[in-house]
Amino acid sequence: MPAFTYTAIDPTGKKVSGSVVVRNKSEVYRELEAKSLTPVVVDQATEAAPGKPAKAGKVGKGEPGKGTGPAKSRRGVRLKRQELVLFTEELADLLDAGMNLERALKILQERQANASIREVSGCLREEIREGARFSKALATASPSFDELYASLVAAGEASGSLPEILRRLVVNLKQLFNLQRRTLGAMIYPITVMLAGVVLLFVFSTVLMPSLSKMMEKTGSEMPLITELLIKFTDFMGAWWWLILAIAVALAVGFRILIATPSGREWWDGYKMKLPAFGPVILGRFYAQFCHTMANLAANGVPLLNGLRLVTRGTPNLYIRSRLEKVVADVGEGTSLARSMEKTGSFPEQLVDRVAIGEQTGELGKAFAKAAAKYDEDLDVRIARLTTVVPTVMLVIVAAIVGVVAYSVITTIFGSMAGIRSR
């Protein structure tokens, strides 16, 4: 049987080298997995020709003359939201079943029906075999893994709770996906009604209104005020639509440039949380995510300051991140977490009180877990309100537009009929 030499990473992160005598490369990997080693390089020692030293060829890299392993997976493959949820959920299932990370990714690469997930899994597996941390390999594998995802995975690696963190990520991704789907579904009907109102206004201004104007001129009747205003509005839009469009485009471009700057992005992130209906949902989602993550970190023995730093780095909202940075600074100077959160003025009093009790009793993880359950329930209520209020408001606006047009038409017709009778 041939001999193989290897370089691998042990569970403590150190590089180790050795050799085994097995039948093929697959058995080398099985041997390393049994020893809880992550392979980096596997070399096969070839038989030496007479008078020549033995040479080693790399196996599994797919390079000419160095074995016939599989080709490298593509980098930068984008995953749709449903694919991202499926990948995270299946990886969490495999890790919960007791598999190590490299083996779980191998199964996803070989058995997953979705081609994009196979590519991403293969890329992650290759990066891990080369010694990269899972949280660092995510950015290389796909841009779909955002900063929050990577930071939470890093927290799971640090605390030894990667399956639990992945489960929480699945919940968050599904919540966001369901929110978008429910909002879109609730908006279909009012958007259809609004488009019908726009068509009605177009027909009114281009077909019906000219006929009514001629009728009023023939009868000598005065046109109602609301009808005159509608005619002036349609005439103005017809004459200056290009200017209005140019102003709208300029404002959109200027807004994009503004939020591209750090100060502008922080202002916009803070302003979004003050929007009616949408602001409470954004805040509720952050509070639930913050409490769940801190509960997992505390339960797995991660020091408080390190946990806060991980959560801060993984927060995409710059306004919230700036507040968390102040909390990290205060806690680093010896201030209690509850007092630091209270000083920012960005956390609810109930959450601050729960944290204070948790610090006093030494059960901060349980305090965060209870707060997380509460904010999950509140978030469901707020999402239900959002998907109810927004379509209702749009329907009221459309009804008002249709009502104004209908009233204008009716008053114009009755005015013309009164003019005819007076003759």
C-alpha positions in Angstrom: 0.0 0.0 0.0 1.2 3.5 -0.7 2.3 5.9 2.0 0.9 9.4 2.4 2.2 12.3 4.3 0.0 15.1 5.6 -0.2 18.4 7.3 -3.4 19.1 9.3 -4.9 21.4 11.9 -5.7 19.9 15.3 -8.6 21.0 17.5 -6.5 23.6 19.3 -5.6 25.3 16.0 -2.0 24.0 15.8 -0.4 22.5 12.6 0.6 18.9 12.9 2.3 16.6 10.4 2.6 12.9 10.0 2.3 9.9 7.6 0.0 7.0 7.1 0.0 3.8 5.0 -3.4 3.3 3.5 -4.9 2.2 0.2 -6.0 5.6 -1.2 -6.5 9.2 -0.5 -10.1 8.8 0.8 -8.8 6.6 3.6 -6.3 9.3 4.5 -9.1 11.7 5.1 -11.1 9.2 7.1 -8.0 8.6 9.3 -7.6 12.3 9.9 -11.3 12.8 10.7 -11.1 10.0 13.2 -8.3 11.9 14.9 -10.3 15.2 14.8 -7.8 16.7 12.4 -8.6 19.1 9.6 -6.4 18.3 6.5 -4.4 21.1 4.9 -2.1 19.2 2.5 -2.0 15.5 1.7 1.0 14.2 -0.3 1.4 10.7 -1.8 4.9 9.3 -1.8 5.6 7.8 -5.3 7.9 4.8 -5.8 11.4 5.9 -6.5 13.1 4.9 -9.8 16.5 3.2 -9.6 19.1 5.8 -8.7 16.5 8.5 -8.1 15.0 9.8 -4.9 11.3 9.4 -4.2 9.0 12.2 -5.1 5.8 13.3 -3.5 2.8 14.6 -5.4 -0.1 16.6 -3.9 -3.4 14.8 -4.0 -6.8 16.3 -4.2 -5.9 19.7 -5.7 -6.6 18.8 -9.3 -3.2 20.2 -10.5 -1.5 18.8 -13.6 0.9 16.0 -12.6 -0.2 16.1 -8.9 -3.2 13.9 -8.7 -6.7 14.0 -10.2 -8.7 15.5 -7.4 -11.9 17.5 -8.0 -11.6 21.0 -9.4 -11.9 23.9 -7.1 -15.4 25.3 -6.4 -16.3 28.7 -7.7 -15.9 31.7 -5.4 -18.4 34.5 -5.0 -21.6 32.5 -5.8 -24.7 34.4 -4.7 -27.4 32.6 -2.7 -31.0 33.6 -2.8 -32.7 34.2 0.6 -34.4 30.8 0.4 -31.1 29.1 -0.5 -29.3 30.9 2.4 -32.0 29.7 4.8 -31.8 26.1 3.4 -28.0 26.1 3.7 -27.9 27.4 7.2 -30.7 25.0 8.4 -29.1 21.9 6.9 -25.7 22.8 8.2 -27.1 23.2 11.7 -28.9 19.8 11.4 -25.6 18.1 10.4 -23.6 19.7 13.2 -26.4 18.8 15.7 -26.0 15.2 14.5 -22.4 15.2 15.8 -20.5 15.8 12.6 -17.5 18.1 12.5 -17.7 21.1 10.2 -15.6 19.8 7.4 -17.6 16.6 7.2 -20.9 18.4 7.2 -19.8 20.7 4.4 -18.6 17.7 2.4 -22.1 16.1 2.7 -23.7 19.3 1.5 -21.3 19.6 -1.4 -21.9 16.0 -2.5 -25.6 15.5 -1.8 -27.4 18.8 -1.9 -29.6 19.1 -5.0 -29.2 22.9 -5.3 -26.1 23.7 -7.4 -25.4 27.1 -5.7 -25.4 25.5 -2.3 -23.1 22.8 -3.6 -20.6 25.4 -4.9 -20.7 27.4 -1.7 -20.3 24.3 0.5 -17.3 23.2 -1.6 -15.7 26.6 -1.4 -16.1 26.7 2.3 -14.7 23.2 2.7 -11.6 24.0 0.6 -11.0 27.2 2.7 -11.3 25.3 6.0 -8.9 22.6 4.7 -6.4 25.3 4.0 -6.6 26.5 7.6 -9.1 29.4 7.4 -11.7 29.9 10.1 -15.3 29.3 9.1 -16.3 32.8 9.9 -13.5 34.2 7.7 -14.2 31.8 4.8 -17.8 32.9 4.5 -16.8 36.2 2.8 -14.7 34.3 0.2 -17.4 31.8 -0.5 -20.4 34.1 -1.2 -21.3 37.8 -0.8 -24.7 36.6 0.5 -23.1 36.0 3.9 -23.2 39.6 5.3 -21.2 41.1 8.2 -23.9 40.2 10.7 -24.0 36.5 9.6 -20.1 36.3 9.8 -19.9 37.9 13.2 -22.6 35.7 14.7 -20.8 32.6 13.3 -17.5 34.0 14.8 -19.4 34.2 18.1 -20.5 30.6 17.8 -17.0 29.5 17.1 -15.7 31.4 20.1 -18.4 30.0 22.4 -18.6 26.5 21.1 -22.3 27.0 20.2 -22.1 27.2 16.4 -25.2 24.9 15.9 -27.3 27.1 18.3 -26.1 30.3 16.5 -27.0 28.8 13.1 -30.4 27.9 14.4 -30.9 31.5 15.6 -29.8 32.7 12.2 -32.3 30.5 10.5 -35.1 32.0 12.7 -34.0 35.5 11.9 -33.7 34.9 8.1 -37.1 33.2 8.1 -38.6 36.1 10.0 -37.2 38.6 7.5 -38.3 36.5 4.6 -41.8 36.1 6.0 -42.0 39.8 6.7 -41.1 40.6 3.1 -43.5 38.0 1.8 -46.4 39.0 4.0 -45.9 42.7 3.3 -45.7 42.1 -0.5 -48.8 39.9 -0.4 -50.7 42.5 1.6 -49.7 45.2 -0.8 -50.7 43.5 -4.0 -54.4 44.4 -3.7 -53.9 48.1 -2.7 -51.3 48.5 -5.4 -53.7 47.1 -8.0 -56.4 49.5 -6.8 -53.9 52.4 -6.9 -52.9 51.6 -10.5 -56.6 51.5 -11.4 -56.9 55.0 -9.8 -54.0 56.2 -11.9 -55.7 54.9 -15.0 -58.9 56.5 -14.0 -57.1 59.9 -13.6 -55.5 59.5 -17.0 -58.9 58.7 -18.7 -60.5 61.5 -16.8 -57.9 64.1 -17.9 -57.5 63.0 -21.5 -61.0 61.8 -22.5 -63.7 62.7 -20.1 -62.6 66.2 -19.0 -62.3 67.7 -22.5 -65.8 66.5 -23.3 -67.2 68.0 -20.1 -65.4 71.3 -20.7 -67.0 71.6 -24.2 -70.4 70.8 -22.7 -70.0 73.5 -20.0 -68.9 76.0 -22.6 -72.0 75.3 -24.8 -74.4 75.6 -21.8 -72.6 78.7 -20.6 -72.4 77.3 -17.1 -69.5 77.9 -14.7 -67.2 75.0 -14.1 -67.1 73.8 -10.4 -63.9 74.8 -8.5 -62.8 71.2 -7.9 -63.0 70.5 -11.6 -61.0 73.6 -12.5 -58.3 72.5 -10.0 -58.2 69.0 -11.5 -57.9 70.5 -15.0 -55.1 72.8 -14.0 -53.3 69.9 -12.3 -53.5 67.7 -15.3 -52.4 70.5 -17.6 -49.4 71.2 -15.3 -48.4 67.6 -15.3 -48.7 67.3 -19.0 -46.5 70.4 -19.6 -43.9 69.9 -16.9 -43.6 66.1 -16.4 -40.0 66.1 -17.6 -39.0 68.7 -15.0 -40.7 66.7 -12.3 -39.0 63.5 -13.4 -35.6 65.3 -13.5 -36.1 66.6 -10.0 -37.1 63.2 -8.7 -34.0 61.6 -10.3 -31.7 64.3 -8.8 -33.2 63.8 -5.4 -32.8 60.0 -5.6 -29.2 60.3 -6.7 -28.4 62.9 -4.0 -30.0 60.7 -1.4 -27.9 57.7 -2.5 -24.7 59.9 -2.3 -25.7 61.1 1.2 -26.3 57.7 2.7 -23.0 56.4 1.1 -21.1 58.6 3.6 -20.6 57.3 7.2 -22.4 60.3 8.8 -25.2 60.2 6.2 -25.7 56.4 6.7 -25.8 56.8 10.5 -28.4 59.6 10.2 -30.6 57.4 7.8 -30.2 54.3 10.0 -31.4 56.4 13.0 -34.2 58.0 11.1 -35.6 54.7 9.9 -36.3 53.7 13.4 -38.6 56.7 13.8 -40.7 55.9 10.8 -44.4 55.2 11.7 -45.2 51.5 11.5 -41.8 50.5 10.2 -39.6 51.9 13.0 -41.0 49.7 15.8 -40.4 46.6 13.6 -36.8 47.6 13.0 -36.2 48.2 16.7 -38.0 45.1 17.8 -35.9 43.0 15.5 -32.7 44.5 16.8 -33.7 44.0 20.5 -34.7 40.3 19.8 -31.5 39.6 17.9 -29.3 41.4 20.6 -30.9 39.5 23.5 -30.8 36.1 21.7 -27.1 36.5 20.8 -26.1 37.7 24.3 -28.0 34.9 25.9 -26.2 32.3 23.7 -22.8 33.9 24.4 -23.3 34.1 28.1 -24.6 30.6 28.3 -21.5 29.3 26.6 -19.1 31.1 28.8 -18.0 33.9 26.5 -16.8 36.9 28.6 -19.3 39.8 28.7 -16.9 42.3 27.0 -15.9 40.0 24.3 -19.6 39.1 23.6 -20.5 42.8 23.4 -17.7 43.4 20.9 -18.9 40.5 18.7 -22.4 41.8 18.7 -21.3 45.3 17.9 -19.2 44.2 14.9 -22.1 42.2 13.6 -24.7 45.1 13.8 -25.2 46.6 10.3 -27.2 49.6 11.5 -24.5 52.3 12.1 -26.8 54.3 14.5 -27.2 51.3 16.8 -23.6 50.3 16.4 -22.4 53.7 17.6 -24.6 53.3 20.7 -23.2 49.7 21.3 -19.7 51.1 21.0 -20.4 53.5 23.8 -21.7 50.5 25.9 -18.5 48.5 25.1 -16.3 51.5 26.1 -18.2 51.9 29.4 -18.2 48.2 30.3 -14.5 48.1 29.5 -13.9 50.9 32.1 -15.7 48.9 34.8 -19.3 50.2 34.5 -22.1 47.7 34.8 -23.8 46.6 31.6 -27.2 47.9 32.8 -25.8 51.3 33.7 -24.0 51.5 30.4 -27.1 50.7 28.4 -29.2 53.2 30.4 -26.6 56.0 29.7 -27.1 55.7 25.9 -30.8 56.3 26.1 -31.3 53.8 23.3 -32.6 50.8 25.3 -36.0 50.3 26.8 -36.3 50.6 30.6 -37.7 47.1 30.9 -34.7 45.6 29.1 -32.3 47.6 31.3 -34.1 46.4 34.4 -33.9 42.8 33.3 -30.2 43.1 32.7 -29.7 44.8 36.1 -31.5 41.9 37.8 -29.4 39.4 35.8 -26.2 41.1 36.9 -27.2 41.1 40.5 -28.3 37.5 40.6 -25.4 36.3 38.4 -27.8 34.9 35.8 -27.3 37.4 33.0 -27.8 34.7 30.3 -31.2 33.7 31.7 -32.2 37.4 31.9 -31.3 37.9 28.2 -33.1 34.7 27.2 -36.4 35.8 28.9 -36.1 39.3 27.3 -35.5 37.6 23.9 -38.7 35.6 24.2 -40.7 38.7 25.1 -39.3 40.7 22.1 -40.0 37.8 19.8 -43.7 38.0 20.8 -43.7 41.8 20.4 -42.1 41.5 17.0 -44.9 39.1 15.8 -47.5 41.6 16.9 -45.7 44.5 15.3 -45.4 42.6 12.0 -49.1 41.8 12.1 -49.9 45.5 12.6 -47.6 46.5 9.8 -49.2 44.2 7.3 -52.6 45.5 8.3 -52.0 49.2 8.6 -50.0 49.8 5.4 -52.6 48.3 3.0 -55.4 50.0 4.8 -53.7 53.4 4.5 -53.1 52.9 0.8 -56.7 51.9 0.2 -57.9 55.0 2.0 -55.7 57.2 -0.2 -57.0 55.5 -3.4 -60.6 55.8 -2.2 -60.0 59.5 -1.6 -58.6 60.0 -5.2 -61.5 58.1 -6.8 -64.0 59.9 -4.6 -62.6 63.3 -5.7 -62.7 62.4 -9.4 -66.2 61.0 -9.1 -67.5 64.1 -7.2 -65.9 66.3 -9.9 -67.6 64.4 -12.7 -71.0 64.4 -11.0 -70.9 68.1 -10.1 -69.9 69.0 -13.7 -72.7 66.9 -15.2 -75.3 68.4 -12.9 -73.9 71.9 -13.6 -74.3 71.4 -17.3 -77.8 70.0 -16.9 -78.7 73.1 -14.8 -77.4 75.4 -17.5 -79.5 73.6 -20.2 -82.6 73.9 -18.1 -82.1 77.6 -17.5 -82.1 78.2 -21.2 
